[in-house]
Amino acid sequence: MQMIRIVAVAATAAGIASCAGGTRSAADPPQPEFVPGGTLAQVYYWRAKSGKLDEYSKYIRELAEPIDHEAQRRGAFLTVTTYVAHDTASAWTHMRVFILRDSAQLKGLSVALDSAGIRLEPDSTKRRVRSAYSATLRDRVGAVTVEVLR
């Protein structure tokens, strides 16, 4: 049942995946916007650990988004949007949707994000501490690549 819910959310994400970058919540519904050239979306699902929803959202805003923007500036993807579900019955609390031009961008996304993280924080010890900290905030629920329908 949980997998069906994830697939349903992924299909919904494909429909709204062309939204502008930023963090959104259910109180701030997405406003669909055409992203020229966007053909694929890489969707990541995360679940904040109990009592860590706000702290994980802050982590995304303060640590993940600067890395995202650096990777985007270098052409890694077209846009990224983070959606936050406050429904405790949901399998995920945070869905991050990266809109990509093509399969070449998809193939290089992970490396581009890692490289941007290294550029912004060259100290490998600090990066390991940041990674360990993120593990205290969230669990990965899954990921899916979807086609953006126009």
Secondary structure, DSSP 8 states (H G I E B T S, - for coil): -HHHHHHHHHHHHHHHTT--SEEEETTS-------TT--EEEEEEEEE-TT-HHHHHHHIIIIIHHHHHHHHHTTS-SEEEEEE---TTSS-SEEEEEEESSHHHHHHHHHHHHHHHHHH---HHHHHHHHHHHHTTEEEEEEEEEE---
